[in-house]
Amino acid sequence: MGDVTELFVLMFIAATAAFAPLGYFIYKFTKNNAKPFGETEPHGNNPSFVNDLAETAIHFVKSRLAKK
């Protein structure tokens, strides 16, 4: 009988880990009036730190390759 209890606990932990991201997304989605991540620009025209960093890295690599 102990094997069944251990299996139940392990499966419960696995199910919790599997469905936690879905629960978090539903929580964020319902929190901000169906806007899961706040106000976002639909066309992507707003500047982004990650995009600026990627453009800088690409420019750096291109300049290093051009010198060789």
KOLMAR-914382 format. One line per 5 residues: their letters; for each residue x, y, z of C-alpha. Coordinates in pm, 1 decimal, always signed. Layout:
REM residues N
A> X,Y,Z | ... $
This chain:
REM residues 68
MGDVT> +0.0,+0.0,+0.0 | +296.9,+229.9,+57.8 | +393.9,+203.3,-309.3 | +58.1,+343.0,-418.7 | +91.0,+638.5,-181.0 $
ELFVL> +444.8,+713.4,-300.2 | +332.5,+694.9,-661.5 | +40.4,+927.9,-589.0 | +269.6,+1184.4,-424.6 | +522.2,+1168.2,-709.6 $
MFIAA> +250.8,+1204.4,-973.5 | +97.8,+1495.3,-782.7 | +435.5,+1672.7,-775.7 | +486.1,+1606.5,-1148.6 | +137.2,+1737.2,-1231.8 $
TAAFA> +195.6,+2048.4,-1022.3 | +521.8,+2118.4,-1205.0 | +359.3,+2056.0,-1543.5 | +57.4,+2280.1,-1491.3 | +219.8,+2561.0,-1291.0 $
PLGYF> +307.4,+2769.8,-1603.3 | -50.9,+2739.8,-1728.6 | -187.4,+2850.7,-1392.8 | +53.8,+3144.2,-1382.3 | -48.2,+3255.1,-1731.9 $
IYKFT> -418.8,+3233.6,-1644.2 | -351.3,+3434.1,-1327.4 | -163.3,+3707.4,-1519.1 | -421.4,+3706.3,-1799.4 | -718.2,+3761.3,-1568.0 $
KNNAK> -531.8,+4009.2,-1346.2 | -488.8,+4286.0,-1605.4 | -825.4,+4274.6,-1786.2 | -723.3,+4016.6,-2046.5 | -381.2,+4175.5,-2098.3 $
PFGET> -138.3,+3915.8,-1962.3 | +172.8,+4130.5,-1968.9 | +33.9,+4482.5,-1935.7 | +20.6,+4741.1,-2208.9 | +223.4,+4630.8,-2509.9 $
EPHGN> +266.1,+4791.3,-2847.9 | +85.6,+4569.6,-3099.8 | +317.6,+4657.9,-3387.4 | +645.5,+4627.3,-3200.6 | +749.5,+4985.1,-3269.5 $
NPSFV> +866.4,+5055.2,-2917.7 | +1240.0,+5037.1,-2842.0 | +1366.2,+4737.5,-2651.9 | +1683.4,+4697.5,-2447.7 | +1728.7,+4343.7,-2578.6 $
NDLAE> +1690.7,+4455.2,-2941.2 | +1938.4,+4738.8,-2888.7 | +2184.8,+4499.6,-2727.1 | +2146.9,+4250.4,-3012.7 | +2196.9,+4522.8,-3274.4 $
TAIHF> +2508.9,+4642.2,-3093.6 | +2648.2,+4287.2,-3081.0 | +2575.5,+4229.9,-3450.9 | +2741.4,+4560.0,-3542.7 | +3044.2,+4468.2,-3329.0 $
VKSRL> +3082.4,+4128.2,-3496.3 | +3041.0,+4277.3,-3844.8 | +3304.3,+4541.5,-3773.6 | +3548.8,+4276.1,-3644.7 | +3490.6,+4057.4,-3949.5 $
AKK> +3535.1,+4351.9,-4185.4 | +3877.2,+4433.2,-4039.3 | +4014.9,+4085.6,-4114.8 $
